[in-house]
Amino acid sequence: MILRAGHTEHAAVADAVEIASPAQRVQLFPYGTWTGRNGQGPYSIADRAHAERIIAATAAAQGPVDLMFDYDHQAVRAPAVAGQAKAAGWIKQLHAADDGLWADVEWTPAAAAAIEAREYRYTSPYFLHDRKTGAVTRIINAGLTNTPNFNLAAVAASALNEEQAHMNELLMAIAKALGLGEDATQEMVMAEIAKLTGATVAMASAASALGLAAGADGAAIASAITTLKDKAVDTSRFVPIEQLQAVNARLVVIEGDKHAEAVASAIAAGKLAPASKDWALDPNNRAAVASFLATAPVVLNPGASTLANVDLKSDVVTDEEMAIASSLGLTKDQYLTARKEDA
């Protein structure tokens, strides 16, 4: 079907784009030159740059209105036969790919059901072209049809091939990133990913054990381990805590015994009054007693007692006792309290 207008012509090209399922992307044109079964043409799209110009011209003509997918080109024929021109779908985006001009299609539920039921199997674009050269200039719309005019790759197969090619490229990229060869199979890639997953879990556990932040990489973990090794403790230089506790307990006993001997010697030497013995033996006073005995003068005759003629419960304090109390840093009242407690 051709409608002439000046130097351009309208043409419907029913490509053999078989829709086994309502594909979301269909090829409208290949690159190159083609002639229809009905003898129309030749038509051509030279290359990707040519396709880009077609897309730009179509967008300029359409403005914000989506391109329509109809049934059997009814949008073109309906005015002549007073018929309907229901939409089968809407072209949301045109793409200039390496192998031709493609369209992203949003099918209506009815069209999708018809395609699933194989009531419609092919697509056909309706377009403008240069009358002299046959070069495609702009897309008008496209239609579902069962009478293809041109032999192009079936849309289901093309979409599948394109998707498969994309998946193959993705698989090769992942294989390369994993250090595998170009002949790596999907099973090999998945096995390598499984190893990495286990390694990731192990690294996360190691990072946590080393006190590193979540997500620490291998370099950070290795650095932390090196630092830890540098700070490793030489266990041969230490003893078990139980042994250390036992030694400390023994030292406390030895120090207590030595202090008791020092107090007894001080009393015998006349440096400390017998009445101060309990005070002097109190562990809390050990440091003060040691300091006092280091410089204390003899205030009593060796072996004598200032308390021989003193009522221990009285408030009487002899001069000798006061001298001792002063040497110990005690007031009279503090001394009397201590003496009465010993009585």
Buried (B, 14 or more C-beta within 10 A) or exposed (E): EEEEEEEBBBBBBBBBBBBBEBBEBBBBBBBEBBEBEEEBBEBBBBEBEBBBBBBEBBBEEBEEEBBBBBBBBBBBBBEEEEEEBBBBBBBEEBBBEEBBBBBBBBBBEBBBEBBEEEEBBBBBBBBBBBBEBBBBBBBBBBBBBEEBBBEBBBBBEBBBEBEEEEEEEEBBEBBEEBEBEEEBEEEBBEBBEEEEEEEEEEBBEBBEEBEBEEEBEEEBBEBBEEEEEEEEEEEEEEEEEEEEEEEEEEEEEEEEEEBEEBBBEBBEBBBBBBBBBBBBBEEEBBEBBEEBBEEBEEBBEEEEBBBEEBEEEEEEBEEBBBBBBEBBEBEEEEBBEBBEEBE
